[in-house]
Amino acid sequence: MRAFLLALVIFPMALLAHEGMHLAVLIALGGHGELIVRPWHLAFADASLPGFHVTGGNALDPGRHLVFEFGGPALAAVPLAILAWQAGRGAVRSALVANVAILAFFALLEPGYELLEKGFSAPTFLIWPEFNYGVPLVLMLLFALRFRYARA
């Protein structure tokens, strides 16, 4: 349970780092934008969750846009992976590794969605908040359970 709670605490900071790295990549690619927090309307309920977002990425050409989409979560995962590597075995390492896995998920999802959207009709569930927050919750639970059973 401790590993799950730690992963849950790290998650918003990892998301903020992810979007911050999107902004850094955007600027490095010659673009400009800003980091905003906006409501993200749920698909299955009349409610919204806060979502971090960087504006300006759509102004890039397709190749640089893919670098922008991949670079944000991939670069944000690097310091967490280093911390996880240095952390001793335990709940902290499990929580950090869960968040690295979450950022890897986003590093595949975001450019993948762009590619699907260009060539096909991308499945809409890929942009639902329930999916984008649900998969990370499942990953946190899986890593917490893995940690729990590795200790036993």
C-alpha positions as CSV (number, residue, x, y, z in Angstrom):
1,M,0.0,0.0,0.0
2,R,2.9,2.3,0.8
3,A,4.4,1.9,-2.7
4,F,1.0,2.8,-4.3
5,L,0.5,5.9,-2.2
6,L,4.1,7.1,-2.9
7,A,3.5,6.5,-6.6
8,L,0.2,8.5,-6.4
9,V,2.1,11.4,-4.7
10,I,4.9,11.4,-7.4
11,F,2.4,11.1,-10.3
12,P,1.3,14.8,-10.4
13,M,4.9,16.0,-10.2
14,A,5.9,13.5,-13.0
15,L,3.0,14.9,-15.1
16,L,4.1,18.4,-14.5
17,A,7.7,17.5,-15.5
18,H,6.3,15.7,-18.6
19,E,4.6,18.9,-19.7
20,G,7.5,21.0,-18.7
21,M,9.7,18.9,-20.9
22,H,7.2,19.3,-23.8
23,L,7.7,23.0,-23.4
24,A,11.5,22.7,-23.3
25,V,11.4,20.4,-26.5
26,L,9.1,22.9,-28.2
27,I,11.4,25.8,-27.6
28,A,14.4,23.7,-28.6
29,L,12.6,22.9,-31.9
30,G,12.1,26.6,-32.5
31,G,8.5,26.8,-31.4
32,H,6.9,28.7,-28.6
33,G,4.0,27.9,-26.2
34,E,2.9,28.0,-22.7
35,L,2.0,25.5,-19.9
36,I,-1.7,25.7,-18.9
37,V,-4.0,23.9,-16.6
38,R,-7.4,23.3,-18.1
39,P,-10.4,21.2,-17.2
40,W,-10.5,17.9,-19.0
41,H,-14.1,16.6,-19.3
42,L,-14.7,13.0,-18.5
43,A,-16.2,10.8,-21.2
44,F,-18.5,8.8,-18.8
45,A,-19.6,11.4,-16.3
46,D,-20.6,15.0,-16.2
47,A,-17.4,16.1,-14.5
48,S,-13.9,17.4,-15.3
49,L,-10.4,16.7,-14.0
50,P,-7.6,19.2,-14.2
51,G,-5.2,18.5,-17.0
52,F,-1.7,20.0,-17.7
53,H,-1.2,20.9,-21.3
54,V,1.4,22.8,-23.4
55,T,0.1,24.9,-26.2
56,G,1.9,25.5,-29.5
57,G,2.9,22.0,-30.4
58,N,0.5,21.8,-33.3
59,A,2.3,24.6,-35.1
60,L,5.3,22.3,-35.8
61,D,5.8,20.3,-39.0
62,P,4.8,16.6,-38.6
63,G,8.4,15.3,-37.9
64,R,9.2,17.9,-35.3
65,H,5.7,17.4,-33.8
66,L,6.4,13.7,-33.2
67,V,9.7,14.7,-31.5
68,F,7.7,17.1,-29.4
69,E,5.2,14.4,-28.4
70,F,7.8,11.8,-27.6
71,G,10.3,14.1,-26.0
72,G,8.2,15.5,-23.2
73,P,7.5,12.2,-21.4
74,A,10.7,10.5,-22.4
75,L,12.9,13.3,-21.0
76,A,10.8,13.6,-17.8
77,A,11.4,9.9,-17.2
78,V,15.2,10.2,-17.2
79,P,15.6,11.8,-13.7
80,L,13.0,9.5,-12.2
81,A,14.8,6.5,-13.7
82,I,18.1,7.7,-12.2
83,L,16.5,8.2,-8.8
84,A,14.9,4.7,-9.0
85,W,18.3,3.2,-10.0
86,Q,19.9,4.9,-6.9
87,A,17.1,4.1,-4.5
88,G,17.4,1.0,-2.4
89,R,15.0,-1.8,-2.8
90,G,11.7,-0.9,-1.4
91,A,8.5,1.2,-1.8
92,V,10.3,4.3,-3.0
93,R,12.0,2.4,-5.8
94,S,8.7,0.7,-6.7
95,A,6.9,4.1,-6.8
96,L,9.6,5.7,-8.9
97,V,9.7,2.8,-11.4
98,A,5.9,2.9,-11.7
99,N,6.1,6.6,-12.7
100,V,8.9,5.8,-15.2
101,A,6.6,3.2,-16.7
102,I,3.7,5.7,-16.8
103,L,6.0,8.2,-18.6
104,A,7.0,5.5,-21.0
105,F,3.3,4.8,-21.6
106,F,2.8,8.5,-22.5
107,A,6.0,8.5,-24.6
108,L,4.3,5.8,-26.8
109,L,0.7,7.0,-26.6
110,E,1.2,10.7,-27.6
111,P,3.2,10.2,-30.8
112,G,1.2,7.0,-31.5
113,Y,-2.0,8.9,-31.4
114,E,-0.6,11.5,-33.7
115,L,0.5,8.9,-36.2
116,L,-2.9,7.1,-36.0
117,E,-4.7,10.5,-36.5
118,K,-2.6,11.2,-39.6
119,G,-3.2,7.8,-41.3
120,F,-6.5,6.6,-39.9
121,S,-9.3,7.6,-37.6
122,A,-7.6,7.4,-34.2
123,P,-9.7,5.6,-31.5
124,T,-11.3,8.3,-29.4
125,F,-10.7,6.4,-26.1
126,L,-7.0,7.3,-26.4
127,I,-7.8,10.9,-25.4
128,W,-10.3,10.2,-22.7
129,P,-9.2,11.3,-19.2
130,E,-10.4,7.9,-17.9
131,F,-7.9,6.2,-20.1
132,N,-5.1,8.7,-19.6
133,Y,-5.4,8.6,-15.8
134,G,-6.7,5.0,-15.6
135,V,-3.7,3.3,-17.2
136,P,-1.3,5.1,-14.8
137,L,-3.5,4.0,-11.8
138,V,-3.3,0.4,-13.0
139,L,0.5,0.7,-13.5
140,M,0.8,2.1,-10.0
141,L,-1.3,-0.8,-8.6
142,L,0.7,-3.4,-10.6
143,F,4.1,-2.1,-9.3
144,A,2.8,-1.8,-5.8
145,L,1.6,-5.4,-5.9
146,R,4.9,-6.6,-7.5
147,F,6.7,-4.9,-4.6
148,R,4.4,-6.4,-2.0
149,Y,4.9,-9.9,-3.3
150,A,8.6,-9.5,-3.9
151,R,8.9,-8.8,-0.1
152,A,7.0,-11.9,0.9
